[in-house]
């Protein structure tokens, strides 16, 4: 079992930045691909970004490419999502997840955090 706890969400103005963190415990963090997903009210959960076990390979949704950066620190069992140039449409609950494959499908991720709210509004 892997436990994931997100933090760093909050209210930010359009154009601002936030850094989300996801701390893992319970199993070998470095053996998992990590992903970030988000879910806005009334919408399905969608893929945001993913990172390979080593951190060398990353993958982003087109909607966040160039604005968000995913990274991980295996020594600290933590994955991050740096979000810049935030837009109101980025408002959602953000979840981190752990899986075995670097894919975008939510069903392929086995472990999920409880989520952290990000609100982009003036």
C-alpha positions as CSV (number, residue, x, y, z in Angstrom):
1,X,0.0,0.0,0.0
2,X,1.2,3.5,-0.8
3,X,-0.2,6.6,0.9
4,X,-0.2,9.9,-0.9
5,X,-0.9,13.3,0.7
6,X,-1.1,16.4,-1.4
7,X,-0.5,20.0,-0.2
8,X,0.1,23.4,-1.6
9,X,-3.2,24.3,-3.0
10,X,-5.0,27.6,-2.5
11,X,-6.4,30.7,-4.0
12,X,-4.3,32.5,-6.6
13,X,-4.9,35.3,-9.1
14,X,-4.8,34.7,-12.8
15,X,-1.2,34.8,-14.0
16,X,0.1,33.7,-10.6
17,X,1.9,30.5,-9.5
18,X,1.5,27.7,-7.1
19,X,3.6,24.6,-6.3
20,X,1.9,21.5,-5.3
21,X,3.6,18.7,-3.4
22,X,2.6,15.1,-2.9
23,X,4.3,13.1,-0.1
24,X,4.4,9.4,-0.3
25,X,4.8,6.8,2.4
26,X,4.3,3.1,2.8
27,X,6.2,1.5,-0.1
28,X,9.1,2.2,-2.4
29,X,8.2,5.6,-3.9
30,X,10.9,5.3,-6.6
31,X,9.3,2.1,-8.0
32,X,6.2,4.0,-9.2
33,X,5.4,6.3,-12.1
34,X,3.7,9.4,-10.6
35,X,1.0,11.5,-12.1
36,X,-1.0,14.6,-11.4
37,X,-4.7,14.8,-12.3
38,X,-7.4,17.4,-11.8
39,X,-11.2,17.5,-11.5
40,X,-13.3,20.6,-12.0
41,X,-16.9,20.8,-10.7
42,X,-19.2,18.9,-13.0
43,X,-16.3,17.5,-15.1
44,X,-14.5,14.2,-15.3
45,X,-11.1,13.8,-13.7
46,X,-8.4,14.6,-16.3
47,X,-4.7,14.0,-16.8
48,X,-2.4,16.8,-16.1
49,X,1.2,15.5,-16.1
50,X,3.2,12.3,-15.4
51,X,6.8,11.5,-14.6
52,X,8.8,8.3,-14.9
53,X,10.4,6.5,-12.0
54,X,13.8,8.1,-12.6
55,X,12.4,11.5,-13.3
56,X,14.0,11.7,-16.8
57,X,10.8,11.3,-18.8
58,X,7.8,13.6,-18.4
59,X,4.5,14.0,-20.2
60,X,2.0,16.8,-20.1
61,X,-1.6,17.5,-21.2
62,X,-1.6,20.0,-24.0
63,X,-3.6,22.4,-21.9
64,X,-0.8,22.8,-19.4
65,X,2.3,22.3,-21.6
66,X,4.8,25.2,-21.2
67,X,3.1,26.4,-18.0
68,X,3.3,23.4,-15.6
69,X,6.4,21.4,-14.6
70,X,6.3,18.0,-12.9
71,X,9.3,16.8,-10.9
72,X,10.2,14.3,-8.2
73,X,12.7,13.8,-5.5
74,X,13.0,10.1,-4.7
75,X,15.2,10.8,-1.7
76,X,12.3,12.8,-0.2
77,X,9.5,10.5,-1.5
78,X,7.8,13.5,-3.0
79,X,6.5,14.6,-6.4
80,X,5.9,18.2,-7.3
81,X,3.8,20.2,-9.7
82,X,5.0,23.7,-10.4
83,X,2.1,25.7,-11.9
84,X,2.9,29.1,-13.6
85,X,0.7,31.5,-15.6
86,X,-2.4,30.1,-14.0
87,X,-5.7,30.6,-15.6
88,X,-9.3,30.5,-14.2
89,X,-9.8,27.3,-16.2
90,X,-7.1,25.6,-14.1
91,X,-9.4,25.8,-11.1
92,X,-10.0,22.2,-9.9
93,X,-9.1,19.7,-7.2
94,X,-5.7,18.4,-8.0
95,X,-4.8,14.8,-7.2
96,X,-1.5,12.9,-7.3
97,X,-1.5,9.2,-8.2
98,X,1.0,6.3,-8.5
99,X,1.0,3.6,-11.1
100,X,3.2,1.3,-13.1
101,X,3.0,2.8,-16.6
102,X,3.6,6.3,-17.9
103,X,0.1,6.8,-19.3
104,X,-2.7,9.3,-19.1
105,X,-5.6,6.9,-18.2
106,X,-6.8,7.4,-14.7
107,X,-7.7,3.7,-14.5
108,X,-4.0,2.7,-14.8
109,X,-3.0,4.4,-11.6
110,X,-3.4,2.3,-8.4
111,X,-2.9,4.8,-5.6
112,X,-4.5,8.2,-5.1
113,X,-4.2,11.1,-2.7
114,X,-7.2,12.9,-1.3
115,X,-6.7,16.0,-3.4
116,X,-6.0,19.7,-2.9
117,X,-8.1,22.6,-4.1
118,X,-6.6,25.1,-6.5
119,X,-8.7,28.2,-7.3
120,X,-7.6,30.7,-9.8
121,X,-9.7,33.9,-9.5
122,X,-9.3,37.6,-9.2
